[in-house]
Amino acid sequence: MISRSVNIIIAIITMILFSCKKEYSYEGGPRNTVTIDTVAIHVPGPYICPSCVGSDDFIEGKWSFYNGNDFYCGVIDTAIAAPARNGFTFFGPSACSIDSGLVLTINTEPALLNQDLFNSTTTKVGMYYYDNAAQTYPFMTQPGFQFSVTIDSYIYQTRIMTGRFSGTVFKGSGGQTSLQGKFKIKVF
């Protein structure tokens, strides 16, 4: 009887002690510390994935973009032209997490991808950066806000395209921001 009472008291004390514990999570980037009410909060600096260092060039099969000082990059595992060759879609995961990645769908009309193309800009673009782990879209284009893709060059014979994208996107956390990025793909 006494051991049962002792076990119950120990269980209650243990639950009280562990239920008051605060948990903090921090994932990457340099740490800046801000103190508020004697609780230290770590504020991450600019996000730059270690795998993205040196990836700010036009590299075939890669995408990258800046959001302010934050830098994101990844690979393009699929780039498909529409059957009428009046647009294309490309997508691929982030270099730092296969749970996140970029998807861009571009309508090139009146230009078609059945010929060489240079310095062609369109605002008929849909873009989102997804995060499957958090089930969110950290960045996404919305109708009525300027977002464009410029095809710097597309060589029909090789199917190699080099381009840039920029404009206003909505953040999954609320508000809006601007992105500037680039890609180099082989469009099939």
Secondary structure, 3 states (H helix, E strand, C coil): CHHHHHHHHHHHHHHHHHHCCCCCCCCCCCEEEEEECCEEEEEECCCECHHHCCCCCCCCCEEEEEECCEEEEEECCEEEECCCCCEEEEEEEECCCCCEEEEEEEECCCCCCCCCEEEEEECCEEEEEEECCCCEEEEECCCCCCEEEEEEEEECCCCEEEEEEEEEEEECCCCEEEEEEEEEEECC
